[in-house]
Amino acid sequence: MWDSRSITASATDFSVLTGPTVAKAVPDFLVVRAESRLHVEAYRKIREQTFVAEQALFRESDHDDVDDDPRTVILVAVDPGGDVLGGVRLSPSTDGSDLGWWHGGRLAVSGHQRNGRGIGTALVRAACACAESAGALRFDATVQSRNETMFTRLGWLRISDVVVADAPHVRMTWPISRVERLVRATKSSLAEALAPFRAQDGALGGAGFRGDDGAPVPGSDLIAACDAILPAMVQRDPEWAGWCAALVNLNDLSAMGAAAIGLLDAVGAPNTSILNKVIRGLAHAAAAWEVPVLGGHTQLGVPAALSVTALGRTPHPVPAGGGRLGDGLTLTVDTGGRWRPGYTGQQWDSTSTRNRTELQEMTTFVARTRPAAAKDISMAGIAGTVGMLAEASGLGAELDVAAIPRPAGTSVGDWLTCFPGFAMVTADRPGSAVAPAGPATTSLCGQLTHTAGVSLRWPDGATTRVIDSTVTGLGRA
């Protein structure tokens, strides 16, 4: 037995017990966005040396229109002394509006720095992160064939062989999983969690309405809907939470073509200040939509919590699962307004500035259109909600990115994954009439397909998968 008082621990002793220490290499460079003229000029000199002098891919200069595009981003690797060691550029692939399709290129590292320091790898990884942060949902690159192995090791996928400047290249794409991650975080656990309810007749909306936005009340023309607001949002922005609690429930009724007749609330608050703000926001919304709060439950001295139940009426509810193969997908969305302060890229606020007439025109849109299927855009975002409608219909969906209505200044990545205020996706036969929706914009932007999940179609005709399979796992309604 060792006596700890008599042992002097040395580095050798510890290596015997734990194994040799593994030294982790710390990069002696930093990848940054090239903001200064000196950084840009240094990067272009490295490009010229690489692609013109060394590889003879270009005769005099590799400068092109992408270099002149003000949207182009240049990333450079710099050493502690500020010298540029290499760089890469990336930019939107379409002229005019940025559709969330970006392209990377002109990756170059100074000749005397290509010694296994990982500069090229770091630049590629930084470019991927930069494209995603800019809201891209597709990021491609055309790389020299000899670099395909490096890109594959980093997770890129091969598309096809191409020839550029008489040299073999490979078109590759970086898989962006932003939509899939959102779906997994918000909806993927539903089927397993709700399984105990399914043994009862009429549960979860009943046949044809399972997993719908609202639930038809058996033996009546009533529709019931219920939503809870995230506790953190109630605590942080209680008046907005009250408004949204009404909004999301009224959207649920609207998606089924039901006219709202009343709300019930359940509020928990740690103090009267938060309680009063929640009630004020809910009352403001109830007045705006002219829907009374019929009653509810209030509790003080507890963690912040808020849920609202909405009751509506329609003799012919519109299901989310009524879509048929080949049906066109139409998005009706209010693109007015702005990001809610504190929720940029997550919550779009158009409704709080609308008057009663405008709100009524939007809320009654589905009832007046009578499509085969409808669903309001939830926290799964536009792509995720389209996936839920398709799943409930036993189908998949394809969306045309360029046809999706979007506010100016918002990225495609943010817009397809945010809560957009008022937005409805409907499915019906191509050419079916669509009722006006007041200030909301309506656009045919996709169709229901055989293949489960959701794909995006881009201006070049290519499609990318953003949801591989089902969203909720609840299956066909």
Secondary structure by P-SEA (a helix, b strand, c coil): ccccccccccaaaaaaacccbbbbbcccbbbbccccaaaaaaaaaaaaaacccccccccccccccccccccbbbbbbbccccccccbbbbbbccccccccbbbbcccccccccccccaaaaaaaaaaaaaaaaacccbbbbbbcccaaaaaaaacccccbbbbcccbbbbbbbbbbaaaaaaaaaccccccccccccccccccccccccccccccccccccbbbbbbbccaaaaaccaaaaaaaaaaaaaaaaaaacccccbbbbbbbbccaaaaaaaaaaaaaaaaaaccccccbbbbccccbbbbbbbbbbbcbbbbcccccccbbbbbbbccccccccccccccccccccccaaaaaaaaaccccccccbbbccccccaaaaaaaaaaaaccccccccccccccccccaaaaacccccbbbbbbccccccccccccbbbbbccccccccbbbbbccccbbbbcccccccccccc
